[in-house]
Amino acid sequence: MQTGYCSARRARSSAASLLTLLSPADPAAQFANEDTVANIKSQIKRNKQNERDRERNKAVKSELRTRVKSAVASAGTENADEALRTAIKRIDMAAAKGIIHKNQAANRKSGLMRRLNGSAN
């Protein structure tokens, strides 16, 4: 067996590749089963707030996708204007609450209008 720099480097390289194979695809998944990892009171509170906010943001983003899909699906029907107004309102509310960035809200509204105008032609 060869000793020295190259063999040690090869061993580290194989160990690193083994760790990447064993680690989950989602980096946050490794902490998903742990309640709290902090023992500082303010950090425990911050972890709870982050988890609560993450769930809320997930729900709002899901609703955004649903509203956009329903607006596109209702294009050309009698309730198309109301579905579009609701989708744009939800996008604006998400931007106002900081769930999505205001530029992303503008891009989403622009893309929605482009899809609707493209389907109307």
N, C-alpha and C positions, 0 to 999 in steps of 0.2 A: 504494500500500500504506500502510496506517495504521501509524503508529509510536506508541510510548508504552506506558503501563502496560497497557492492555487487550490490545493485540496480544501483548505479552510474556507476559501471563498466559495467553492463549489458546494460545500456543506451548508453554508449560510444561505446560498441561493436556493438550494432544494428545500431548506426549512421554510424560507419565505414563501416559496410557491405552495408548499403544503398548507401553510397558514391561510393563504388566499383561497385555497380549495375548501378548507374547513369553515371559513368565516361565512356568515350569511350574506346574501346579495344586498340586503338593505342594512346599512350601517346602524340605523336606529333599532333594528330588530334585536340586536344583542342586549339592549336594555329594556325590551318590551315586557319581560317577565318580572323585572324588578320594580317594586313599589317606589322606593326612594333610595338613592345612593348617597344622599347628603345627610349629615348629622347637624348641620347648622339650620336653625329655625327659619331664617329668612330664605335660605335656599330650598328648604322643603316646601315652603309656601310658594316660591317661584316655580318649582316643578309642578305643583298642583295647578297653578294658574296657566302654565304653558300647556299642560295636557288638556285643560278645559278649553282654552283658546284654540288649540289644534282641532279638537272635535267640532267646535263651532265653525271654524273656517272650512273644515271639510264639508260640513252640511251646507254652508252657503255656496261653496263652489259647485257642489253637486246640484243645488237648485238652479244655479246659473246655467249649467249645461242643459238641465231639463227645460228651462224656460226658452233657451235659444232653440233647442230641438223642436219644441212645440210651436214656436213662432215660425220656423222654417216649414214645418209640416202643415201649418194652417195658412200658408201663403195661397192667395187666390180664393179664400173662403170668406164668409161674412164676418167672422170674428178674427180676421187676420190683423186688423189695426189694434185691437185690444191685446192680442197676444204679443205683438211687437212692442206696444207701449209697456206692457208688464215686463218683458225681457229687458228693455232699456232701463226701466226704473230699477230693476234688481241689480243690473250692472252698475248703475250710478250709486246705489246704496252700498254695494260691496266696496266700491272705490272710496266712498265717503268714510266708511268704517275702517279703511286701511287693510281690508282683506286682499284686495288686488290693488296694484298701482294705478294711478289715474291715467297714465299713458296706456297701460294694458286695457283699461276700461274703454278708452277711446278707440284702440285697435279692435277690440271685440265688437263694439257698436258699428264701427266702419265695416268690418267683415260681415256682420249680420245684415247690414243694409245692402252690401254688395251682393250677398247671396240671394236676398229677397228681390232685388232689382234684376238680377240675372235670371231668376226663375219667372219673373213677370214678363220678360221679353219673349 
